[in-house]
Amino acid sequence: MISIAGLSIASLIVLFFYGLLGSLGLPGGSLTLIAFGSLSGNITALIFVIIISFIAAVLGDILAYELARKLSDDFRNKLRKFSFFMNNELKAKNLLNKYEFPIIFFTRFALISLCVVVSYVSGFEKINRRKFILAVITGEILYAIIYPLIGFIAGEVFSSILSTINDVIIVILLVALIFYFARFLIKRRRK
C-alpha cells in the first residue's frame, strides 16, 4: 500500500473528502480530525493531516457559500428540512448582521456547531466574498491545527497510558505466576 509519512493515500483521500463534506453539513468533522491526528505516528504525518484538512475545509466552506449565493431561495428551503440548519439559521443571521468577519472566523474553529450554517447564510445574505474567504482561511488554519494536534497529543498520552497498563499487567501476571509456582513448590516439599 502506498503511503505518505506513514499514512496511506486512501486514508488521506478519505480525510480530504470527509473534510470537504463536513463543510457542507456532514457531521463529525472535528472528531475525524482528532482521530486522524491520533493516528499520525510522527510530526510529518501530522503536518500532512493538517494541510489536507485545511485545504478540504476551505474548499468546502467556499463551496457552501457559493451554492447558497447562486441557488438562494430553493436551496434555502431544502436546507431548512435539516435540523442543523433550521435550528441555527436565525442565530447565524443575527450574528452575521452584528459581527460579520469575527463570527465567520470564530465559527471555523471555536463555535463549530454554527460553522456550516454561517457558511450557507453568508452566501444567502451575499456577504462580501473576499471578506468571507479571508475569514475562512484564517479560521480554518486554526481549525486544521488545533483538532489534529489534540488527537496527536491525546494519541501519545493514550499510547503511554496503554504501555504503562501493559507493563503493570505483565508485572501482576509475573507476581501471580511466581506466587503460584512458589505455592506449588511448598506443597510439593511438604509431601
C-alpha positions as CSV (number, residue, x, y, z in Angstrom):
1,M,0.0,0.0,0.0
2,I,1.3,3.4,-1.0
3,S,1.8,5.8,2.0
4,I,2.9,9.3,2.8
5,A,4.7,9.8,6.1
6,G,3.1,6.6,7.4
7,L,-0.5,7.4,6.3
8,S,-2.0,5.5,3.4
9,I,-3.0,7.5,0.3
10,A,-6.5,6.0,0.7
11,S,-6.8,7.4,4.3
12,L,-5.6,10.8,3.1
13,I,-8.3,10.8,0.4
14,V,-10.9,9.8,2.9
15,L,-9.7,12.7,5.2
16,F,-10.0,15.1,2.3
17,F,-13.5,14.2,1.2
18,Y,-14.7,13.9,4.8
19,G,-13.4,17.4,5.5
20,L,-15.0,18.7,2.3
21,L,-18.3,17.1,3.0
22,G,-18.1,18.2,6.7
23,S,-18.1,21.8,5.5
24,L,-21.3,21.1,3.6
25,G,-23.0,19.6,6.7
26,L,-21.8,16.0,7.2
27,P,-21.4,15.7,11.0
28,G,-18.3,14.6,12.9
29,G,-15.6,16.6,11.1
30,S,-13.8,17.6,14.3
31,L,-13.8,14.1,15.7
32,T,-12.4,12.9,12.4
33,L,-9.6,15.4,12.6
34,I,-8.9,14.3,16.2
35,A,-8.9,10.7,15.1
36,F,-6.5,11.3,12.2
37,G,-4.3,13.3,14.5
38,S,-4.1,10.4,16.9
39,L,-3.2,8.1,14.0
40,S,-0.3,10.3,13.0
41,G,2.7,8.5,14.2
42,N,5.1,11.3,13.7
43,I,5.2,15.1,13.0
44,T,5.5,14.7,9.3
45,A,2.2,12.7,9.2
46,L,0.6,15.2,11.4
47,I,1.6,18.0,9.0
48,F,0.1,16.1,6.1
49,V,-3.2,15.7,8.1
50,I,-3.2,19.5,8.9
51,I,-2.5,20.5,5.3
52,I,-5.1,18.2,3.8
53,S,-7.8,19.1,6.3
54,F,-7.1,22.8,5.8
55,I,-7.5,22.6,2.1
56,A,-10.6,20.4,2.3
57,A,-12.3,22.7,4.9
58,V,-11.5,25.9,3.0
59,L,-12.8,24.4,-0.3
60,G,-15.9,23.1,1.4
61,D,-16.7,26.4,3.1
62,I,-16.3,28.3,-0.2
63,L,-18.4,25.7,-2.0
64,A,-21.2,26.0,0.7
65,Y,-21.0,29.8,0.4
66,E,-21.2,29.7,-3.5
67,L,-24.0,27.2,-3.5
68,A,-26.1,29.4,-1.2
69,R,-25.2,32.6,-3.1
70,K,-26.1,31.1,-6.5
71,L,-29.1,28.8,-5.6
72,S,-30.7,31.1,-2.9
73,D,-34.4,30.5,-2.1
74,D,-34.9,26.9,-3.4
75,F,-31.7,25.8,-1.8
76,R,-32.5,27.6,1.5
77,N,-35.9,25.8,1.6
78,K,-34.2,22.4,1.1
79,L,-31.7,23.2,3.8
80,R,-34.5,24.1,6.2
81,K,-35.5,20.4,6.2
82,F,-32.3,19.6,8.1
83,S,-32.4,20.3,11.9
84,F,-28.8,21.6,12.0
85,F,-29.7,24.4,9.6
86,M,-33.3,25.1,10.7
87,N,-32.3,25.3,14.4
88,N,-29.4,27.7,13.8
89,E,-30.4,29.8,10.7
90,L,-31.8,32.8,12.6
91,K,-29.0,32.7,15.2
92,A,-26.4,32.7,12.4
93,K,-28.1,35.5,10.5
94,N,-28.3,37.7,13.6
95,L,-24.6,37.1,14.5
96,L,-23.6,37.8,10.9
97,N,-25.5,41.1,11.0
98,K,-23.7,42.1,14.1
99,Y,-20.2,40.7,13.8
100,E,-19.7,39.6,10.2
101,F,-16.0,38.9,9.9
102,P,-15.4,37.8,13.6
103,I,-18.3,35.3,13.6
104,I,-17.2,33.7,10.3
105,F,-13.6,33.5,11.7
106,F,-14.6,32.1,15.1
107,T,-17.1,29.6,13.8
108,R,-14.4,27.8,11.9
109,F,-12.6,26.6,15.0
110,A,-14.4,27.6,18.2
111,L,-18.1,27.8,17.6
112,I,-18.0,24.8,15.2
113,S,-21.7,23.9,15.6
114,L,-22.5,27.1,13.7
115,C,-19.8,26.8,11.1
116,V,-21.8,25.2,8.3
117,V,-24.8,27.3,8.9
118,V,-22.8,30.5,8.9
119,S,-21.2,29.5,5.5
120,Y,-24.6,29.0,4.0
121,V,-26.2,32.1,5.5
122,S,-23.2,34.1,4.4
123,G,-23.9,33.1,0.8
124,F,-27.7,33.7,1.2
125,E,-27.0,37.2,2.6
126,K,-24.4,37.8,0.0
127,I,-21.7,38.7,2.4
128,N,-18.6,40.2,0.7
129,R,-16.9,37.2,-1.0
130,R,-13.3,38.5,-0.2
131,K,-14.2,39.1,3.4
132,F,-15.8,35.7,3.7
133,I,-12.8,33.9,2.1
134,L,-10.3,35.8,4.3
135,A,-12.2,34.9,7.5
136,V,-12.5,31.3,6.3
137,I,-8.8,30.9,5.5
138,T,-7.6,32.4,8.8
139,G,-10.1,30.5,10.9
140,E,-9.6,27.2,9.1
141,I,-5.8,27.4,9.7
142,L,-6.6,27.3,13.4
143,Y,-9.2,24.5,13.0
144,A,-6.8,22.4,10.9
145,I,-4.0,22.8,13.5
146,I,-6.0,22.6,16.8
147,Y,-8.0,19.4,16.3
148,P,-5.4,17.1,14.7
149,L,-2.9,18.4,17.4
150,I,-5.4,17.4,20.1
151,G,-5.6,13.9,18.6
152,F,-1.8,13.7,18.2
153,I,-1.2,14.7,21.8
154,A,-4.1,12.5,23.1
155,G,-2.7,9.6,21.0
156,E,0.7,10.0,22.6
157,V,-0.8,10.2,26.1
158,F,-3.1,7.3,25.4
159,S,-0.3,5.2,23.9
160,S,1.8,6.0,27.0
161,I,-1.1,5.0,29.3
162,L,-1.6,1.8,27.4
163,S,2.1,1.0,27.6
164,T,2.0,1.6,31.4
165,I,-1.1,-0.5,31.8
166,N,0.5,-3.3,29.7
167,D,3.6,-3.1,32.0
168,V,1.5,-3.2,35.1
169,I,-0.5,-6.2,33.8
170,I,2.7,-8.1,33.0
171,V,4.2,-7.4,36.5
172,I,0.9,-8.6,38.1
173,L,0.9,-11.7,36.0
174,L,4.5,-12.4,36.8
175,V,3.9,-11.9,40.5
176,A,0.9,-14.2,40.3
177,L,2.9,-16.8,38.4
178,I,5.8,-16.6,40.9
179,F,3.3,-16.8,43.8
180,Y,1.6,-19.8,42.2
181,F,4.9,-21.5,41.4
182,A,6.2,-20.9,45.0
183,R,3.0,-22.3,46.5
184,F,3.2,-25.3,44.2
185,L,6.8,-26.0,45.4
186,I,5.9,-25.5,49.0
187,K,3.1,-28.0,48.7
188,R,5.3,-30.5,46.9
189,R,8.1,-30.3,49.6
190,R,5.5,-30.9,52.3
191,K,4.5,-34.2,50.7
